[in-house]
Amino acid sequence: MKFIAPVYLQEFKCDGSLCGSYCCKQWKIIVDENTKEKYAKLPVKEREKIFSFIGEKEEEFYPLKLNKDGSCPFLRSDFLCDLQKNFGEDYLSNICYSYPRVTTKIKEVIFQSLTLSCPLAAELVLFSGEMFFVESENIPARMGWSVDLGKRVPIGSENAEDILSAGLYILKDNHFTITERLQMLFVFYVKVDEITSNESKLNELLNSVESGHFQKNFLNENTIINENILFKKDEFLNLIRKLFDIIYNANITDEKFESLTKIYNDNYYEFEEFILNNSQIFTNYLMNEFFMRLYPYAFKESFATNIKIFILSWYALSFSLFMLYVENGLTKERLIFGVRRFVEKTDHGKGVMKNILTLAMRIC
């Protein structure tokens, strides 16, 4: 078994006093069966108090009954967890123990990263400089909540890890603009779809990414790029309109759309310059999102469809940040806020990612 994680994970420390225990409010909090069994073995007084806050079973989990203000019933005034304070970390449910860590398994490899809905995680990931990954055979004793992608996504290739790594390699290359890297990414995975059963050709393609040959020559594949509306500038705002309806329930009217179009056209180049000048921040976001969801394998559909979802999600985030930029500039704090708000919607909004998938499937 192998464990792969970004270097930044070693620096992360959960501290509710710094963020006001952000994750303990307004979100659905669940208890898994194993943790519930631990509570059942506690002394009667403590057990009855805990069980009074646990709701009826929903599928495989038990939701906690939140306070009237939406906070967890075990959240203390000092922003610490009463369960952890009294009984230790082992008595946290899997989801509470894990967050904001995201753990995914493919075959004999475990991947772990941080989701950026957490304020501390967002600041660490976006502003920690160039992103690197480390491999280890030291598997954490407890990982809490985790997903085995091999159980829901058919992953037949023995090159699964290399196919993922190639995407990260492309995204990391700051010699190209983010738009160019996304185009490269799409072209690469279209080609992987075409040759995935041909190990010799697949290895040749993977090697061309590592050597940089693929990146230098990707514009020769302009047919793949030009034929997809993902990369047609005159389609961008139409895609944003659909995405904002999906993610924010925006219901943008024709009048509002016309106004947004003018705002976008008037400020587009200035915002592009901002992204270029802060390229490492946005590179870190893209790499973290790609790695966290293991995007070539995030959905059962083709590699190319997975990348369409990845690109559409980036379009939605970048336009959200664009609107904040136009409104009052993007300080470090406002940028973190914009990223967190977006990730909350995609991670916790019911059916959001599935609806983005549906949109991606309609795009030629």
C-alpha positions in Angstrom: 0.0 0.0 0.0 1.3 3.5 -0.9 0.2 6.9 0.6 0.5 10.0 -1.6 -0.2 13.5 -0.4 0.8 17.1 -1.0 3.6 18.4 1.2 1.4 21.0 2.6 -0.6 18.3 4.4 2.2 18.0 6.9 1.8 21.6 7.9 -2.0 21.6 8.4 -3.3 21.8 12.0 -7.0 22.1 12.7 -7.6 25.0 15.2 -11.2 26.0 15.8 -10.1 29.1 17.7 -8.7 30.5 14.4 -11.7 30.0 12.2 -14.6 29.9 14.8 -15.0 26.2 14.2 -16.4 27.0 10.8 -17.1 23.3 9.9 -19.2 22.8 13.1 -22.0 25.2 11.9 -24.8 25.1 9.3 -23.6 21.9 7.7 -25.2 18.5 8.1 -23.1 16.5 10.7 -23.3 12.7 10.7 -22.2 9.9 12.9 -21.1 6.6 11.4 -22.1 3.2 12.8 -18.7 2.4 14.3 -18.5 5.6 16.2 -22.1 5.2 17.5 -21.0 1.8 18.8 -18.2 3.5 20.8 -20.7 5.9 22.3 -22.9 3.0 23.3 -20.1 1.6 25.5 -19.7 4.8 27.5 -21.2 5.2 31.1 -24.9 5.6 31.1 -25.0 9.4 31.9 -22.6 10.3 29.1 -24.1 7.8 26.7 -27.7 9.1 27.2 -26.6 12.7 26.7 -24.8 11.9 23.4 -27.6 9.7 22.1 -30.2 12.5 22.8 -28.6 14.4 20.0 -28.4 11.6 17.5 -31.3 11.4 15.0 -32.8 8.4 13.2 -30.7 6.5 10.8 -30.5 7.8 7.2 -29.0 5.2 4.8 -25.7 4.3 6.6 -25.4 7.3 8.9 -27.0 9.1 11.8 -27.5 12.9 11.5 -26.9 15.0 14.6 -29.7 17.3 15.8 -28.2 20.7 15.5 -28.8 23.7 17.8 -31.3 26.4 16.7 -28.4 28.5 15.3 -27.3 25.5 13.2 -24.3 24.7 15.3 -23.2 21.2 16.5 -24.6 20.4 20.0 -21.1 19.4 21.1 -19.4 22.7 20.1 -18.1 24.5 23.1 -17.9 28.3 23.6 -14.1 28.0 23.2 -14.7 26.5 19.7 -13.5 23.1 20.8 -15.4 19.8 20.6 -16.9 18.6 23.8 -16.6 14.9 22.7 -12.9 15.3 21.9 -12.2 17.2 25.0 -13.9 14.6 27.3 -13.2 11.3 25.6 -10.3 12.0 23.1 -9.9 12.2 19.3 -11.0 8.5 18.8 -14.5 9.5 19.8 -14.9 11.9 16.9 -17.1 10.5 14.1 -15.3 9.6 10.8 -16.4 12.8 9.1 -15.4 15.1 11.9 -12.1 13.3 12.3 -11.4 13.6 8.6 -12.5 17.1 7.7 -11.0 19.0 5.9 -8.9 16.0 4.8 -10.2 14.1 1.7 -9.0 10.5 1.4 -9.4 8.5 -1.7 -8.2 5.0 -2.7 -7.4 3.6 -6.1 -6.3 0.0 -6.0 -3.3 -0.1 -3.7 -2.7 3.6 -3.5 -4.2 6.0 -1.0 -4.4 9.7 -1.9 -5.1 12.5 0.7 -5.5 16.2 0.4 -7.5 19.1 1.8 -10.8 20.6 0.7 -10.8 24.4 0.4 -14.1 24.9 2.1 -12.1 25.1 5.3 -10.6 28.7 5.8 -7.3 27.4 7.2 -6.9 24.8 4.5 -7.7 27.4 1.8 -5.1 29.8 3.0 -2.5 27.1 3.4 -3.0 25.6 -0.1 -3.4 28.8 -2.1 -0.6 30.7 -0.5 2.0 28.0 0.3 4.0 28.4 -2.9 4.8 25.7 -5.4 2.9 22.5 -4.8 4.8 19.2 -4.4 3.7 15.7 -3.6 5.3 13.0 -1.5 5.0 9.2 -1.5 5.3 7.1 1.6 4.5 3.6 2.8 3.6 5.0 6.2 -0.2 4.8 6.2 -2.0 6.9 8.8 -3.4 4.7 11.6 -6.9 6.2 11.1 -8.1 8.1 8.0 -11.7 8.6 9.0 -14.0 9.1 6.0 -12.6 7.8 2.8 -13.8 6.7 -0.7 -12.6 3.7 -2.7 -12.9 4.9 -6.2 -12.2 1.4 -7.5 -15.7 0.4 -6.3 -17.6 2.9 -8.3 -15.4 3.8 -11.2 -13.9 1.1 -13.6 -10.2 1.6 -13.5 -8.6 -1.1 -15.6 -5.3 0.5 -16.6 -2.2 -0.5 -14.8 -1.1 3.1 -15.6 -3.8 4.7 -13.5 -1.4 6.6 -11.2 0.7 7.8 -14.2 -2.4 9.0 -16.0 -3.3 11.1 -13.0 0.3 12.4 -12.6 0.5 13.5 -16.2 -2.5 15.8 -15.6 -0.8 17.3 -12.6 2.4 17.8 -14.6 0.5 19.7 -17.2 -1.3 21.9 -14.7 1.9 22.7 -12.9 3.7 24.2 -15.9 3.7 27.9 -15.4 5.4 28.5 -18.7 1.9 28.4 -20.2 -1.2 30.4 -19.3 -3.9 28.7 -17.3 -6.1 28.7 -20.4 -3.4 27.0 -22.4 -2.9 24.4 -19.7 -6.6 23.6 -19.6 -6.5 23.2 -23.4 -3.5 20.9 -23.1 -5.2 18.9 -20.4 -8.3 18.3 -22.5 -6.3 17.3 -25.6 -4.2 14.9 -23.5 -7.2 13.1 -22.0 -9.0 13.0 -25.4 -5.9 11.1 -26.6 -5.8 8.9 -23.6 -9.4 7.9 -24.2 -8.4 6.9 -27.8 -5.4 4.7 -26.9 -6.1 3.6 -23.3 -6.2 0.0 -24.3 -2.9 0.3 -26.3 -0.2 0.1 -23.6 2.6 0.9 -26.0 1.0 4.1 -27.3 -0.2 5.1 -23.9 3.3 4.9 -22.5 4.6 6.9 -25.4 2.1 9.6 -24.7 2.8 9.6 -21.0 6.5 9.9 -21.7 5.9 12.8 -24.1 4.3 14.8 -21.2 7.2 14.1 -18.8 9.7 15.2 -21.5 7.7 18.3 -22.3 7.4 17.3 -26.0 3.6 17.1 -25.7 3.3 20.5 -24.2 5.5 22.1 -26.9 3.4 20.6 -29.7 -0.1 20.7 -28.3 -1.2 23.6 -30.5 -0.9 21.3 -33.5 -4.0 19.7 -32.1 -6.0 22.8 -32.7 -8.8 20.8 -34.3 -9.7 19.2 -31.0 -9.5 22.6 -29.3 -11.4 24.6 -31.8 -14.2 22.1 -32.3 -15.2 22.1 -28.6 -17.4 25.0 -27.3 -15.5 24.9 -24.0 -12.8 27.0 -25.7 -15.0 29.3 -27.8 -14.8 32.8 -26.3 -18.2 33.7 -27.6 -19.7 30.7 -25.7 -18.0 31.4 -22.4 -20.7 33.6 -20.9 -23.5 31.3 -22.0 -21.7 28.5 -20.1 -21.4 30.8 -17.1 -25.1 31.5 -17.2 -25.9 27.8 -17.1 -23.3 27.1 -14.4 -24.5 29.9 -12.2 -28.0 28.5 -12.4 -26.7 25.1 -11.4 -24.3 26.2 -8.6 -26.0 29.4 -7.2 -29.6 29.0 -8.4 -28.9 32.4 -10.0 -31.8 32.3 -12.6 -30.1 35.0 -14.6 -32.6 37.0 -16.7 -31.8 38.3 -20.2 -31.5 41.8 -18.8 -29.1 40.7 -16.1 -27.1 38.6 -18.6 -26.7 41.7 -20.9 -25.4 43.7 -18.0 -23.0 40.9 -17.0 -21.8 40.7 -20.6 -20.9 44.4 -20.6 -19.2 44.2 -17.2 -17.2 41.2 -18.4 -16.1 42.8 -21.7 -15.1 46.0 -19.9 -12.9 44.2 -17.3 -11.8 41.0 -18.9 -8.2 41.9 -19.8 -7.6 43.5 -16.5 -8.7 40.4 -14.6 -6.7 38.2 -16.9 -3.7 40.3 -15.9 -4.5 39.7 -12.3 -4.6 35.9 -12.8 -1.3 36.0 -14.7 0.3 38.0 -11.9 -1.0 35.6 -9.3 -0.5 32.5 -11.3 0.9 30.3 -8.5 -2.2 30.8 -6.4 -4.5 29.7 -9.1 -2.2 26.9 -10.2 -2.3 25.6 -6.6 -6.1 25.7 -6.6 -6.3 23.8 -9.9 -3.7 21.2 -8.9 -5.4 20.7 -5.5 -8.9 20.3 -7.0 -7.6 17.9 -9.7 -5.7 15.8 -7.1 -8.4 15.9 -4.5 -11.1 14.5 -6.8 -8.7 12.4 -8.8 -10.3 14.0 -11.8 -9.5 11.6 -14.6 -11.5 9.1 -12.4 -13.9 11.3 -10.5 -16.9 10.2 -12.6 -17.7 7.0 -14.4 -17.7 8.7 -17.8 -14.7 9.1 -20.2 -11.5 10.9 -19.3 -12.5 13.7 -21.6 -15.8 14.2 -19.9 -14.1 14.3 -16.5 -11.9 17.1 -17.8 -14.8 19.0 -19.2 -16.3 18.9 -15.6 -13.0 20.1 -14.2 -12.8 23.0 -16.8 -16.4 24.0 -16.3 -15.9 24.1 -12.5 -12.8 26.3 -13.0 -14.9 28.7 -15.3 -17.5 29.0 -12.6 -15.0 29.8 -9.9 -13.0 32.2 -12.0 -16.1 34.1 -12.9 -17.2 34.2 -9.3 -13.8 35.7 -8.4 -14.0 38.0 -11.4 -17.2 39.5 -10.0 -15.6 40.0 -6.6 -12.6 41.6 -8.3 -14.8 44.0 -10.2 -16.9 44.8 -7.1 -14.0 45.8 -4.8 -10.8 44.1 -5.8 -9.4 40.8 -4.6 -7.4 41.0 -1.4 -6.0 37.8 0.1 -9.0 37.6 2.4 -11.6 38.2 -0.3 -9.9 35.6 -2.6 -10.0 33.0 0.2 -13.7 33.9 0.8 -14.5 33.5 -2.9 -12.8 30.1 -3.2 -14.4 28.8 0.1 -17.9 29.9 -0.9 -17.6 28.2 -4.3 -16.2 25.0 -2.9 -19.0 24.9 -0.3 -21.5 25.1 -3.1 -19.9 22.3 -5.2 -19.0 20.1 -2.2 -22.1 20.5 -0.1 -24.8 21.7 -2.6 -27.1 18.8 -3.3 -26.7 17.5 -6.9 -24.4 20.3 -8.0 -21.6 18.2 -9.3 -24.0 15.8 -10.9 -25.7 18.7 -12.8 -22.3 20.0 -13.9 -21.7 16.5 -15.2 -25.0 16.6 -17.2 -23.9 19.9 -18.7 -20.5 18.5 -19.6 -22.1 15.6 -21.3 -24.1 18.0 -23.6 -21.0 19.8 -24.7 -19.4 18.7 -28.0 
